[in-house]
């Protein structure tokens, strides 16, 4: 599917999410059903070795850094098993811990990490998760990172419904004062045991949803980072290295790869990234595009960020597309616990 075709599909999905209606046809539903069966079979085949519990990474990171009288920055993780860090054994290997330690290093300020992410969650669970995040109006996070979408595909949730729930979550968080960065739907075509032609279908469906998610998020004032292509080629080429013991969830190295892609956007959302990196670089094919086109391009390229720019343009809202350089973050354990374990699930 071309970038322009993906942009048209993404616009239709996003419009359906905003105004109601939409969904997939009978042929699409049948194909999605086959994909779901294939993914579940793959997980049964290789599911041995998955940790039963997700490591509890919640806590304070960078506690030796000066605070200058300011409270720690608050970072909250929402979403599914990828946001929770399922598949690794140590708290410091989860994406939340990696992002918190990286953010603390860039901000030179402690970071308090929380998480309401639940393995097995679809986008409709974000309503519950956001309610938990905003339960105390006096402790609204500075930044929220959402990773969601894979289960929406495998559970055949209509893309319009998926995007509607995600956009609603971003709107509530932004209204409360939190910055929001969303890691869009990963590439399910990289799961080893999913065979052709379903591997092609999984990749196509994942990218369509990722592009539609981007439109919905950007229109509500959030930023997105493409995880699909980031994880796709690298996972496909190095499955033993980048997938975890179940060959479904990322390994510690896989989560580090994802965290490296998301961290610059987290820092930029908080005004912490170098000013020279915020200017579009024409040599890197960065710049201002209609939001649907930016969303389609981001769905096809690793670690690409899309953020709101001009509210209107010749073809509707425009967005800034950035291909940020990835910077390595190191594993770090929290220096204090803030709560109980993550929710369980598949």
N, C-alpha and C positions, 0 to 999 in steps of 0.2 A: 504494500500500500504506500502510495506517495505521500509526501508531507502535506500537499494541498488536500488530498483525499482525506487524510487523517484529520486535518483541520476542519473540514466540513462535517465529518462524523462527530468530532468533539463538540462543535457548535450545536449540533442537533441534540446531543445528549445533555449538554449544559442548559440549553433552552428548555428541554423537557423537565430537567431537575428544577428549574426556576418556576415554571408555570404549570407543572403537573403533567401526568400522562407519560407516554413513551414506554419503551421496553424493547424486547427482542422478539423476532418472529419465530414461527414454529421451527423453521430450519435451524435458526440460531439456538433455540432452546434445546433441540435435539443434540446439536453439536456440543453445547455446553454441558449437557447431561453426560455425554461420552467422556468429555474432558474431566468432569468431576469423578466419574468412575475410575478413569485411568490414574488420576492423581491419588485417589484413595488407595487403589491397588498398589501403586508405587510406594506409598507410605507404609502399607502393611508389609511389603516385601523387605523394606530397609529400615523399619522403625526401631529395631533393636539398638540400644545404646543411647537413646535420647534421655537426658536427665528428666526425672519426674517433676522436679521443682525448678522454678526459675530463680537464679541467684538474686538475693535481695541487695540491690545496689544503692538503695536510698541512703542518703547521708550527706556529710559535709566534705567537700573536696577543696584542697588548697587552703587548709586551715592555718598554715604557717604564713600565709600572705597577709600584708597589712590591710586593714579595713578602712582606714582614714575616717573612722566614726560612722561608716555606712554599714547597713546590714548586708549579709551575703546576697549575691544574685540568686534568684529562684528559677530553677529549670525544672519543667515538668514534662514527663514522657506520657503520651497517650497512643492508643492504637492496639495492634495485635501482637503476636509472638515475636515479630521482628523488633518492635519497640521495646518489648519486655526483655529480650535477650535469650529466648529459649534456644537451647542447643549447646550452651557453654556451661562450664562448671563453676567459674569464679565470678564474683561480682564485678571485678575490675575489667572483665572481658565483655561486658554488656555494652550496647551502644550508649545507654544513658551515662554509664560511668566514664566511658571514653570521651563523650561530649562534655561532661561536667569538668573533667580534668583538663581537657583542651581549652574550654572556655575560661577556667580559672587562670590558666597560664597566659592567655591572651589579655584578659581583663586585669590581670595582676590583683585579683580580688577573690575571696572564697566564693564557692558556688554550692548552694543547697539543692540537692537533687531529690525529686519526688517522682513517683510513677503510679499511674492508674491503669497502665496498659494491661490487657488481658489476652493470653494466648487463646486463639480460636475466635477472637472478636471479628465481627463484620462492622461495616460503617454505621449500622443502626445502633451499635453499642456505644457510639461516641456521645449520644445524648446522656446516657448514664455517667460516662466518664467525665464529661464536662461539668455535670452537676456536682460530682465529687471535688473536682478542681476548684470550683467557685463556691463551695459550701461556706468558706470563711471569707467574707468580703475584704477582710483586713490582710489576707495573705494571698492575694492574686499573684501568680507567677510573673516574672519579668519576661520569660520566653517559654513557649510551649512547642514541643516537637511531636508531630503526629506521623506515624508510619502505619498505613492502612491500605487495603485493597485486594490482597491475594485471596483472602477468604471470600470476599464478595464475588470474585470470579468463580472459584470452585464451588460455591454454594448457589450459583446462578441468580444472585441478586441483580435485578435490572439496573443497568448503569445509571439511569436517571435517578433511581431511588438512592443508590450509593452516593452519587454526587450531591444530592439534596441533603443527606445527613451530614456529609463532610462539610459542605458550605455552611450549613446551619451551625455546626460546631465552631468553625472558624469565626463566624459572625459573633457568636456569644462570647468567645474568648477575646476577640478584638474590642468588642464593646466594653468588656470589663477592664480593658487596659493592657492586656498581654500581647506581646508580639507572637506571631505564629509562623513556623516553618513546617511544611508538610513534605515528607518523603513519599513520592507517589508510588503507585502499584508496581511491584517488582515484576521481572520477566519470568513467568511460570514456564516458559519454554526451555528453561535451563535445567529443569528437574530431570535427572538422568533417565529414569524409568518411564517417562512420558515419551511415547514413540510417535514417529510421523504417521499420518499427517496431523495428529493432535498437537505435536510440538509446535508446528506452524500456527495452528489455531490458538494455542495458548499464548504465543508471542503476540499475535495480532490483537487478541482480546485484551491482553495486559496493556499494550501500548495505547489502544483506544481509550481504555479507562483512565490511564495515566494522563493523557491529553485532556480529557474531559474534567478530571479532578483539578488540573492546573487552572482551567478557565474558572471553575467554581471557587477555588481558593483565592486566586488573584482578584476576582471581582469583590471579594469580601475583605480585601486588605492584607491577605497573607502572602507568603512566598512559598514556592515549591522547588524541590530538588529532584531531578529524575534519578531514581534508583534502578529502573528497569535495565537500561543499557549499561549502566555502571556495573551491575552484578552479572548481566547477561554474558558478554564475551569472556570475562574473567572467570566466571563460574564454569562456563562451558569448556574453557581451555584447561582449567585447573580444578576439576571437581573434587579431587581428593584433598586438595589444600584448602579450598574455600567453602566447601560444604561441611557441615558438622557430621557427627556419627550416624545420624538418620538419613543423610543425603537429601534432606529437605530444608532444614534450617541452616543458616550460615554457621561456620565455625568461628573461632575467635578471630582468625585472620580475615574472614569475610565481614564480620561486624566492624573490624578496624577499617576496612576498605570503605564501608558505608559511612562510618563516622567521619572519615577524612573528607568525604564529599559534602556532608551536611554541615560540618563545623564552620566553614567560611560564611555560609548563609546565616547561621545562628549569630555569628559575630557581627555580620553586616547589619542584621535586623536590629541589633542593640547599639549600632553606631561605633563598633569597636574595630572594624576592619580599616586598613590604611586607605586614606582618601584617594591615593593614586589608583588603587585597585577598584574603586567604585566607578571610575570613568569607563565608558564602553571602549573596547579595543577593537578597531576595525580589522586588524590583522588576525584576531582570534574569532572573527565573524560575530562580534557582539554588537548589540544595538537595539533600537526601538522598533517593534513590530506590532501589528494587530495581535491581540491576545491569543486568538485561535491559532494563528500561524506560529507564534512563539511556543505555544503549548505543544503543537505537533512536532516542531523541531526538537524541543526538549525531550519528548518521549523517545526520540531516536538517538540521543547522545548522552553519554555518561556524565553524571554530576552537573548537569546544566540547571542553572537557577532561572526562574521566571518571577518577576516582581512587578507590581502595579507601577505604571508610569503616568501617562496622560489619561484623563478620564474619558475623553472622546477623540475620535479621529475619523478619517474618511470611511473606515470600515468598522467603526465601533471603538470600544476601549483599546488602548495600546498598553504594551508591557515592555519592560527592559529584560532582554535575554543576556545572561552572563555565563561564560564558561570559566568558572573560577579554578584557579590552581589548587590542587590538593596538597595539604600539608599533613605530615604524619603526626598522629597523636599517640601517646604511650599509655599502656595499661596502668591503672591506679586504683587502689582500694579506698573506699570511703573512710573518713576518720571518725564517723559517728553514725549511728542508725537513727532513722526518723520514724520508723514504723515497722509493721509486720511484713510478711512475705507477699509476693505478687499473687494474683489470682491464678488458679490452676486452669487446666484445659488443654486442648489439642491445638 
